């Protein structure tokens, strides 16, 4: 039953995002031109990666608002290392390790320090941003080696390489969460932390891992950012954490933990990027984009609650139906009647 | 309950000690910091954050949260500015601005009640919605994003920048509002209900609490606080901008959490938030006086926030542990000692 609802929940987001693209395409055929769709996909990559990381944290019933700052800090470090002539593979590795470490700090604060996750990540939101200011002294990191920037423009079958890589990474993450025992432990931690602890799930390790994953994905987003933009300032990713959380929620990841998939979250990110990038095609000034995101999120939440209420009512009706059909002598017996209900 | 009270009392007591200690320490590092006139007049730099933190504390005591405060500040500022630039009297414009924030607060509460969704996601959505509206309105009115709307009359600018008998207006406004909120939380039925709703929402439901009314009031008051702050900030910088509240959320939540309000509802006092406003305000000022850069200050503030939140849980946990061990020891002591107590 729950599985059924979940399945329909993701399909709503997928249909919503694809339907949205179709509608815009009817109004403005140039929007669905292959080159433009590839462009939209390319600009979804950063948000999709951040959203996937945030989704893992939200599934453990925590929240991570520090991903924007983590992205800026690891991107700045990566940019400086690249400029210093360090080989690209080593820089990528170091950046990913740094991102995971920054995320793990959040996880340790939450699980061992017992700091509520929003407080912890708000603290590091400010702190990581402050550290990146200190490193650069307020200047942005420019002149990234063109060898690295080439990756940002490389394509495969007409679609940017980063899009392919992101799809592969997200599929792997989705598979790990859905099909491996590790993934199920993440869900168990978010669904019922005491229960998970009692059946032997190392909940603290799971929490730290989830935050580390979020940091790791933020640093991946930073690597993409560097290649696509070619420079990074310490303002990079300001406010994007809220977009990532919004995308995850639109994709059906519940803040109450234990519910949601990477597929849904990724389509949530696609929905947001499509909606904001379609504004110019519809002749709407770009400054309405925040409002559009808010409206989509609220509509998704409202639709969720309506679907939930209807489900609940149907379930109750089915129950009453069963209670009514129970033979008289049994329904008079309080014990059995209670059992039937 | 008595233990809880004792613990809370200790929390506010500790905050006062920290406040005095840090002022003395920063004073030793830099004697210019210790100037009383300077301390009082510079409070205008941060007390406006406290004006939102107070009602937000009430929302968090009900077990909710409001992420959209910054957007409501921006909305108020830009509505005030646009009304003013269209020829309205500045006071009427400010009133309409605050009214816009109130409507926003009512929308928050209505959405939370009608969807039953987590207040954090609802207000995350309205955060985008209200901020988007603010940017949209300023875009429609062709307001420059960098300069905002300026040219307000001096009487309006003086609300935040002026003083009465050496005490800055902002501090007086903060004191009055703090008094009002202290009364609302600690002296009215609403305050009691808000706190109990957060402590045990199920019990509150079964006890027949007017949950709808409490929710509307709590989020409405937060919107009112944000609206007032929006006007005060506009007056302080003498310019109405659509992004004026963009950086408000983090410092305000810091005040509320350090003020001793639990993220899980039911716990906290107005006095704690008021003291925390000064603790954090003077901490940041003192760090700047000691020669730290703005980014170092934000790192220090973030670290302080995390440390305090962690310490709060651990001190409570350790205190419980010690208490439990005492009880265990008492239970383990030989009967003759326990018997007289039982008979008396």
Interface residues (C-beta under 8 A of the other chain):
Chain A: X63 X109 X113 X114 X115 X116 X118 X119 X120 X122 X123 X124 X125 X126 X127 X129 X130 X131 X133 X134 X239 X242 X245 X246 X249 X254 X255 X256 X285 X287 X288 X289 X290 X291 X292 X293 X294 X295 X297 X298 X301 X302 X304 X305 X308
Chain B: X65 X67 X111 X114 X115 X116 X117 X118 X120 X121 X122 X124 X125 X126 X127 X128 X129 X130 X131 X132 X133 X135 X136 X138 X139 X246 X249 X250 X253 X254 X257 X263 X264 X293 X294 X295 X296 X297 X298 X299 X301 X302 X303 X305 X306 X309 X310 X313 X314 X317
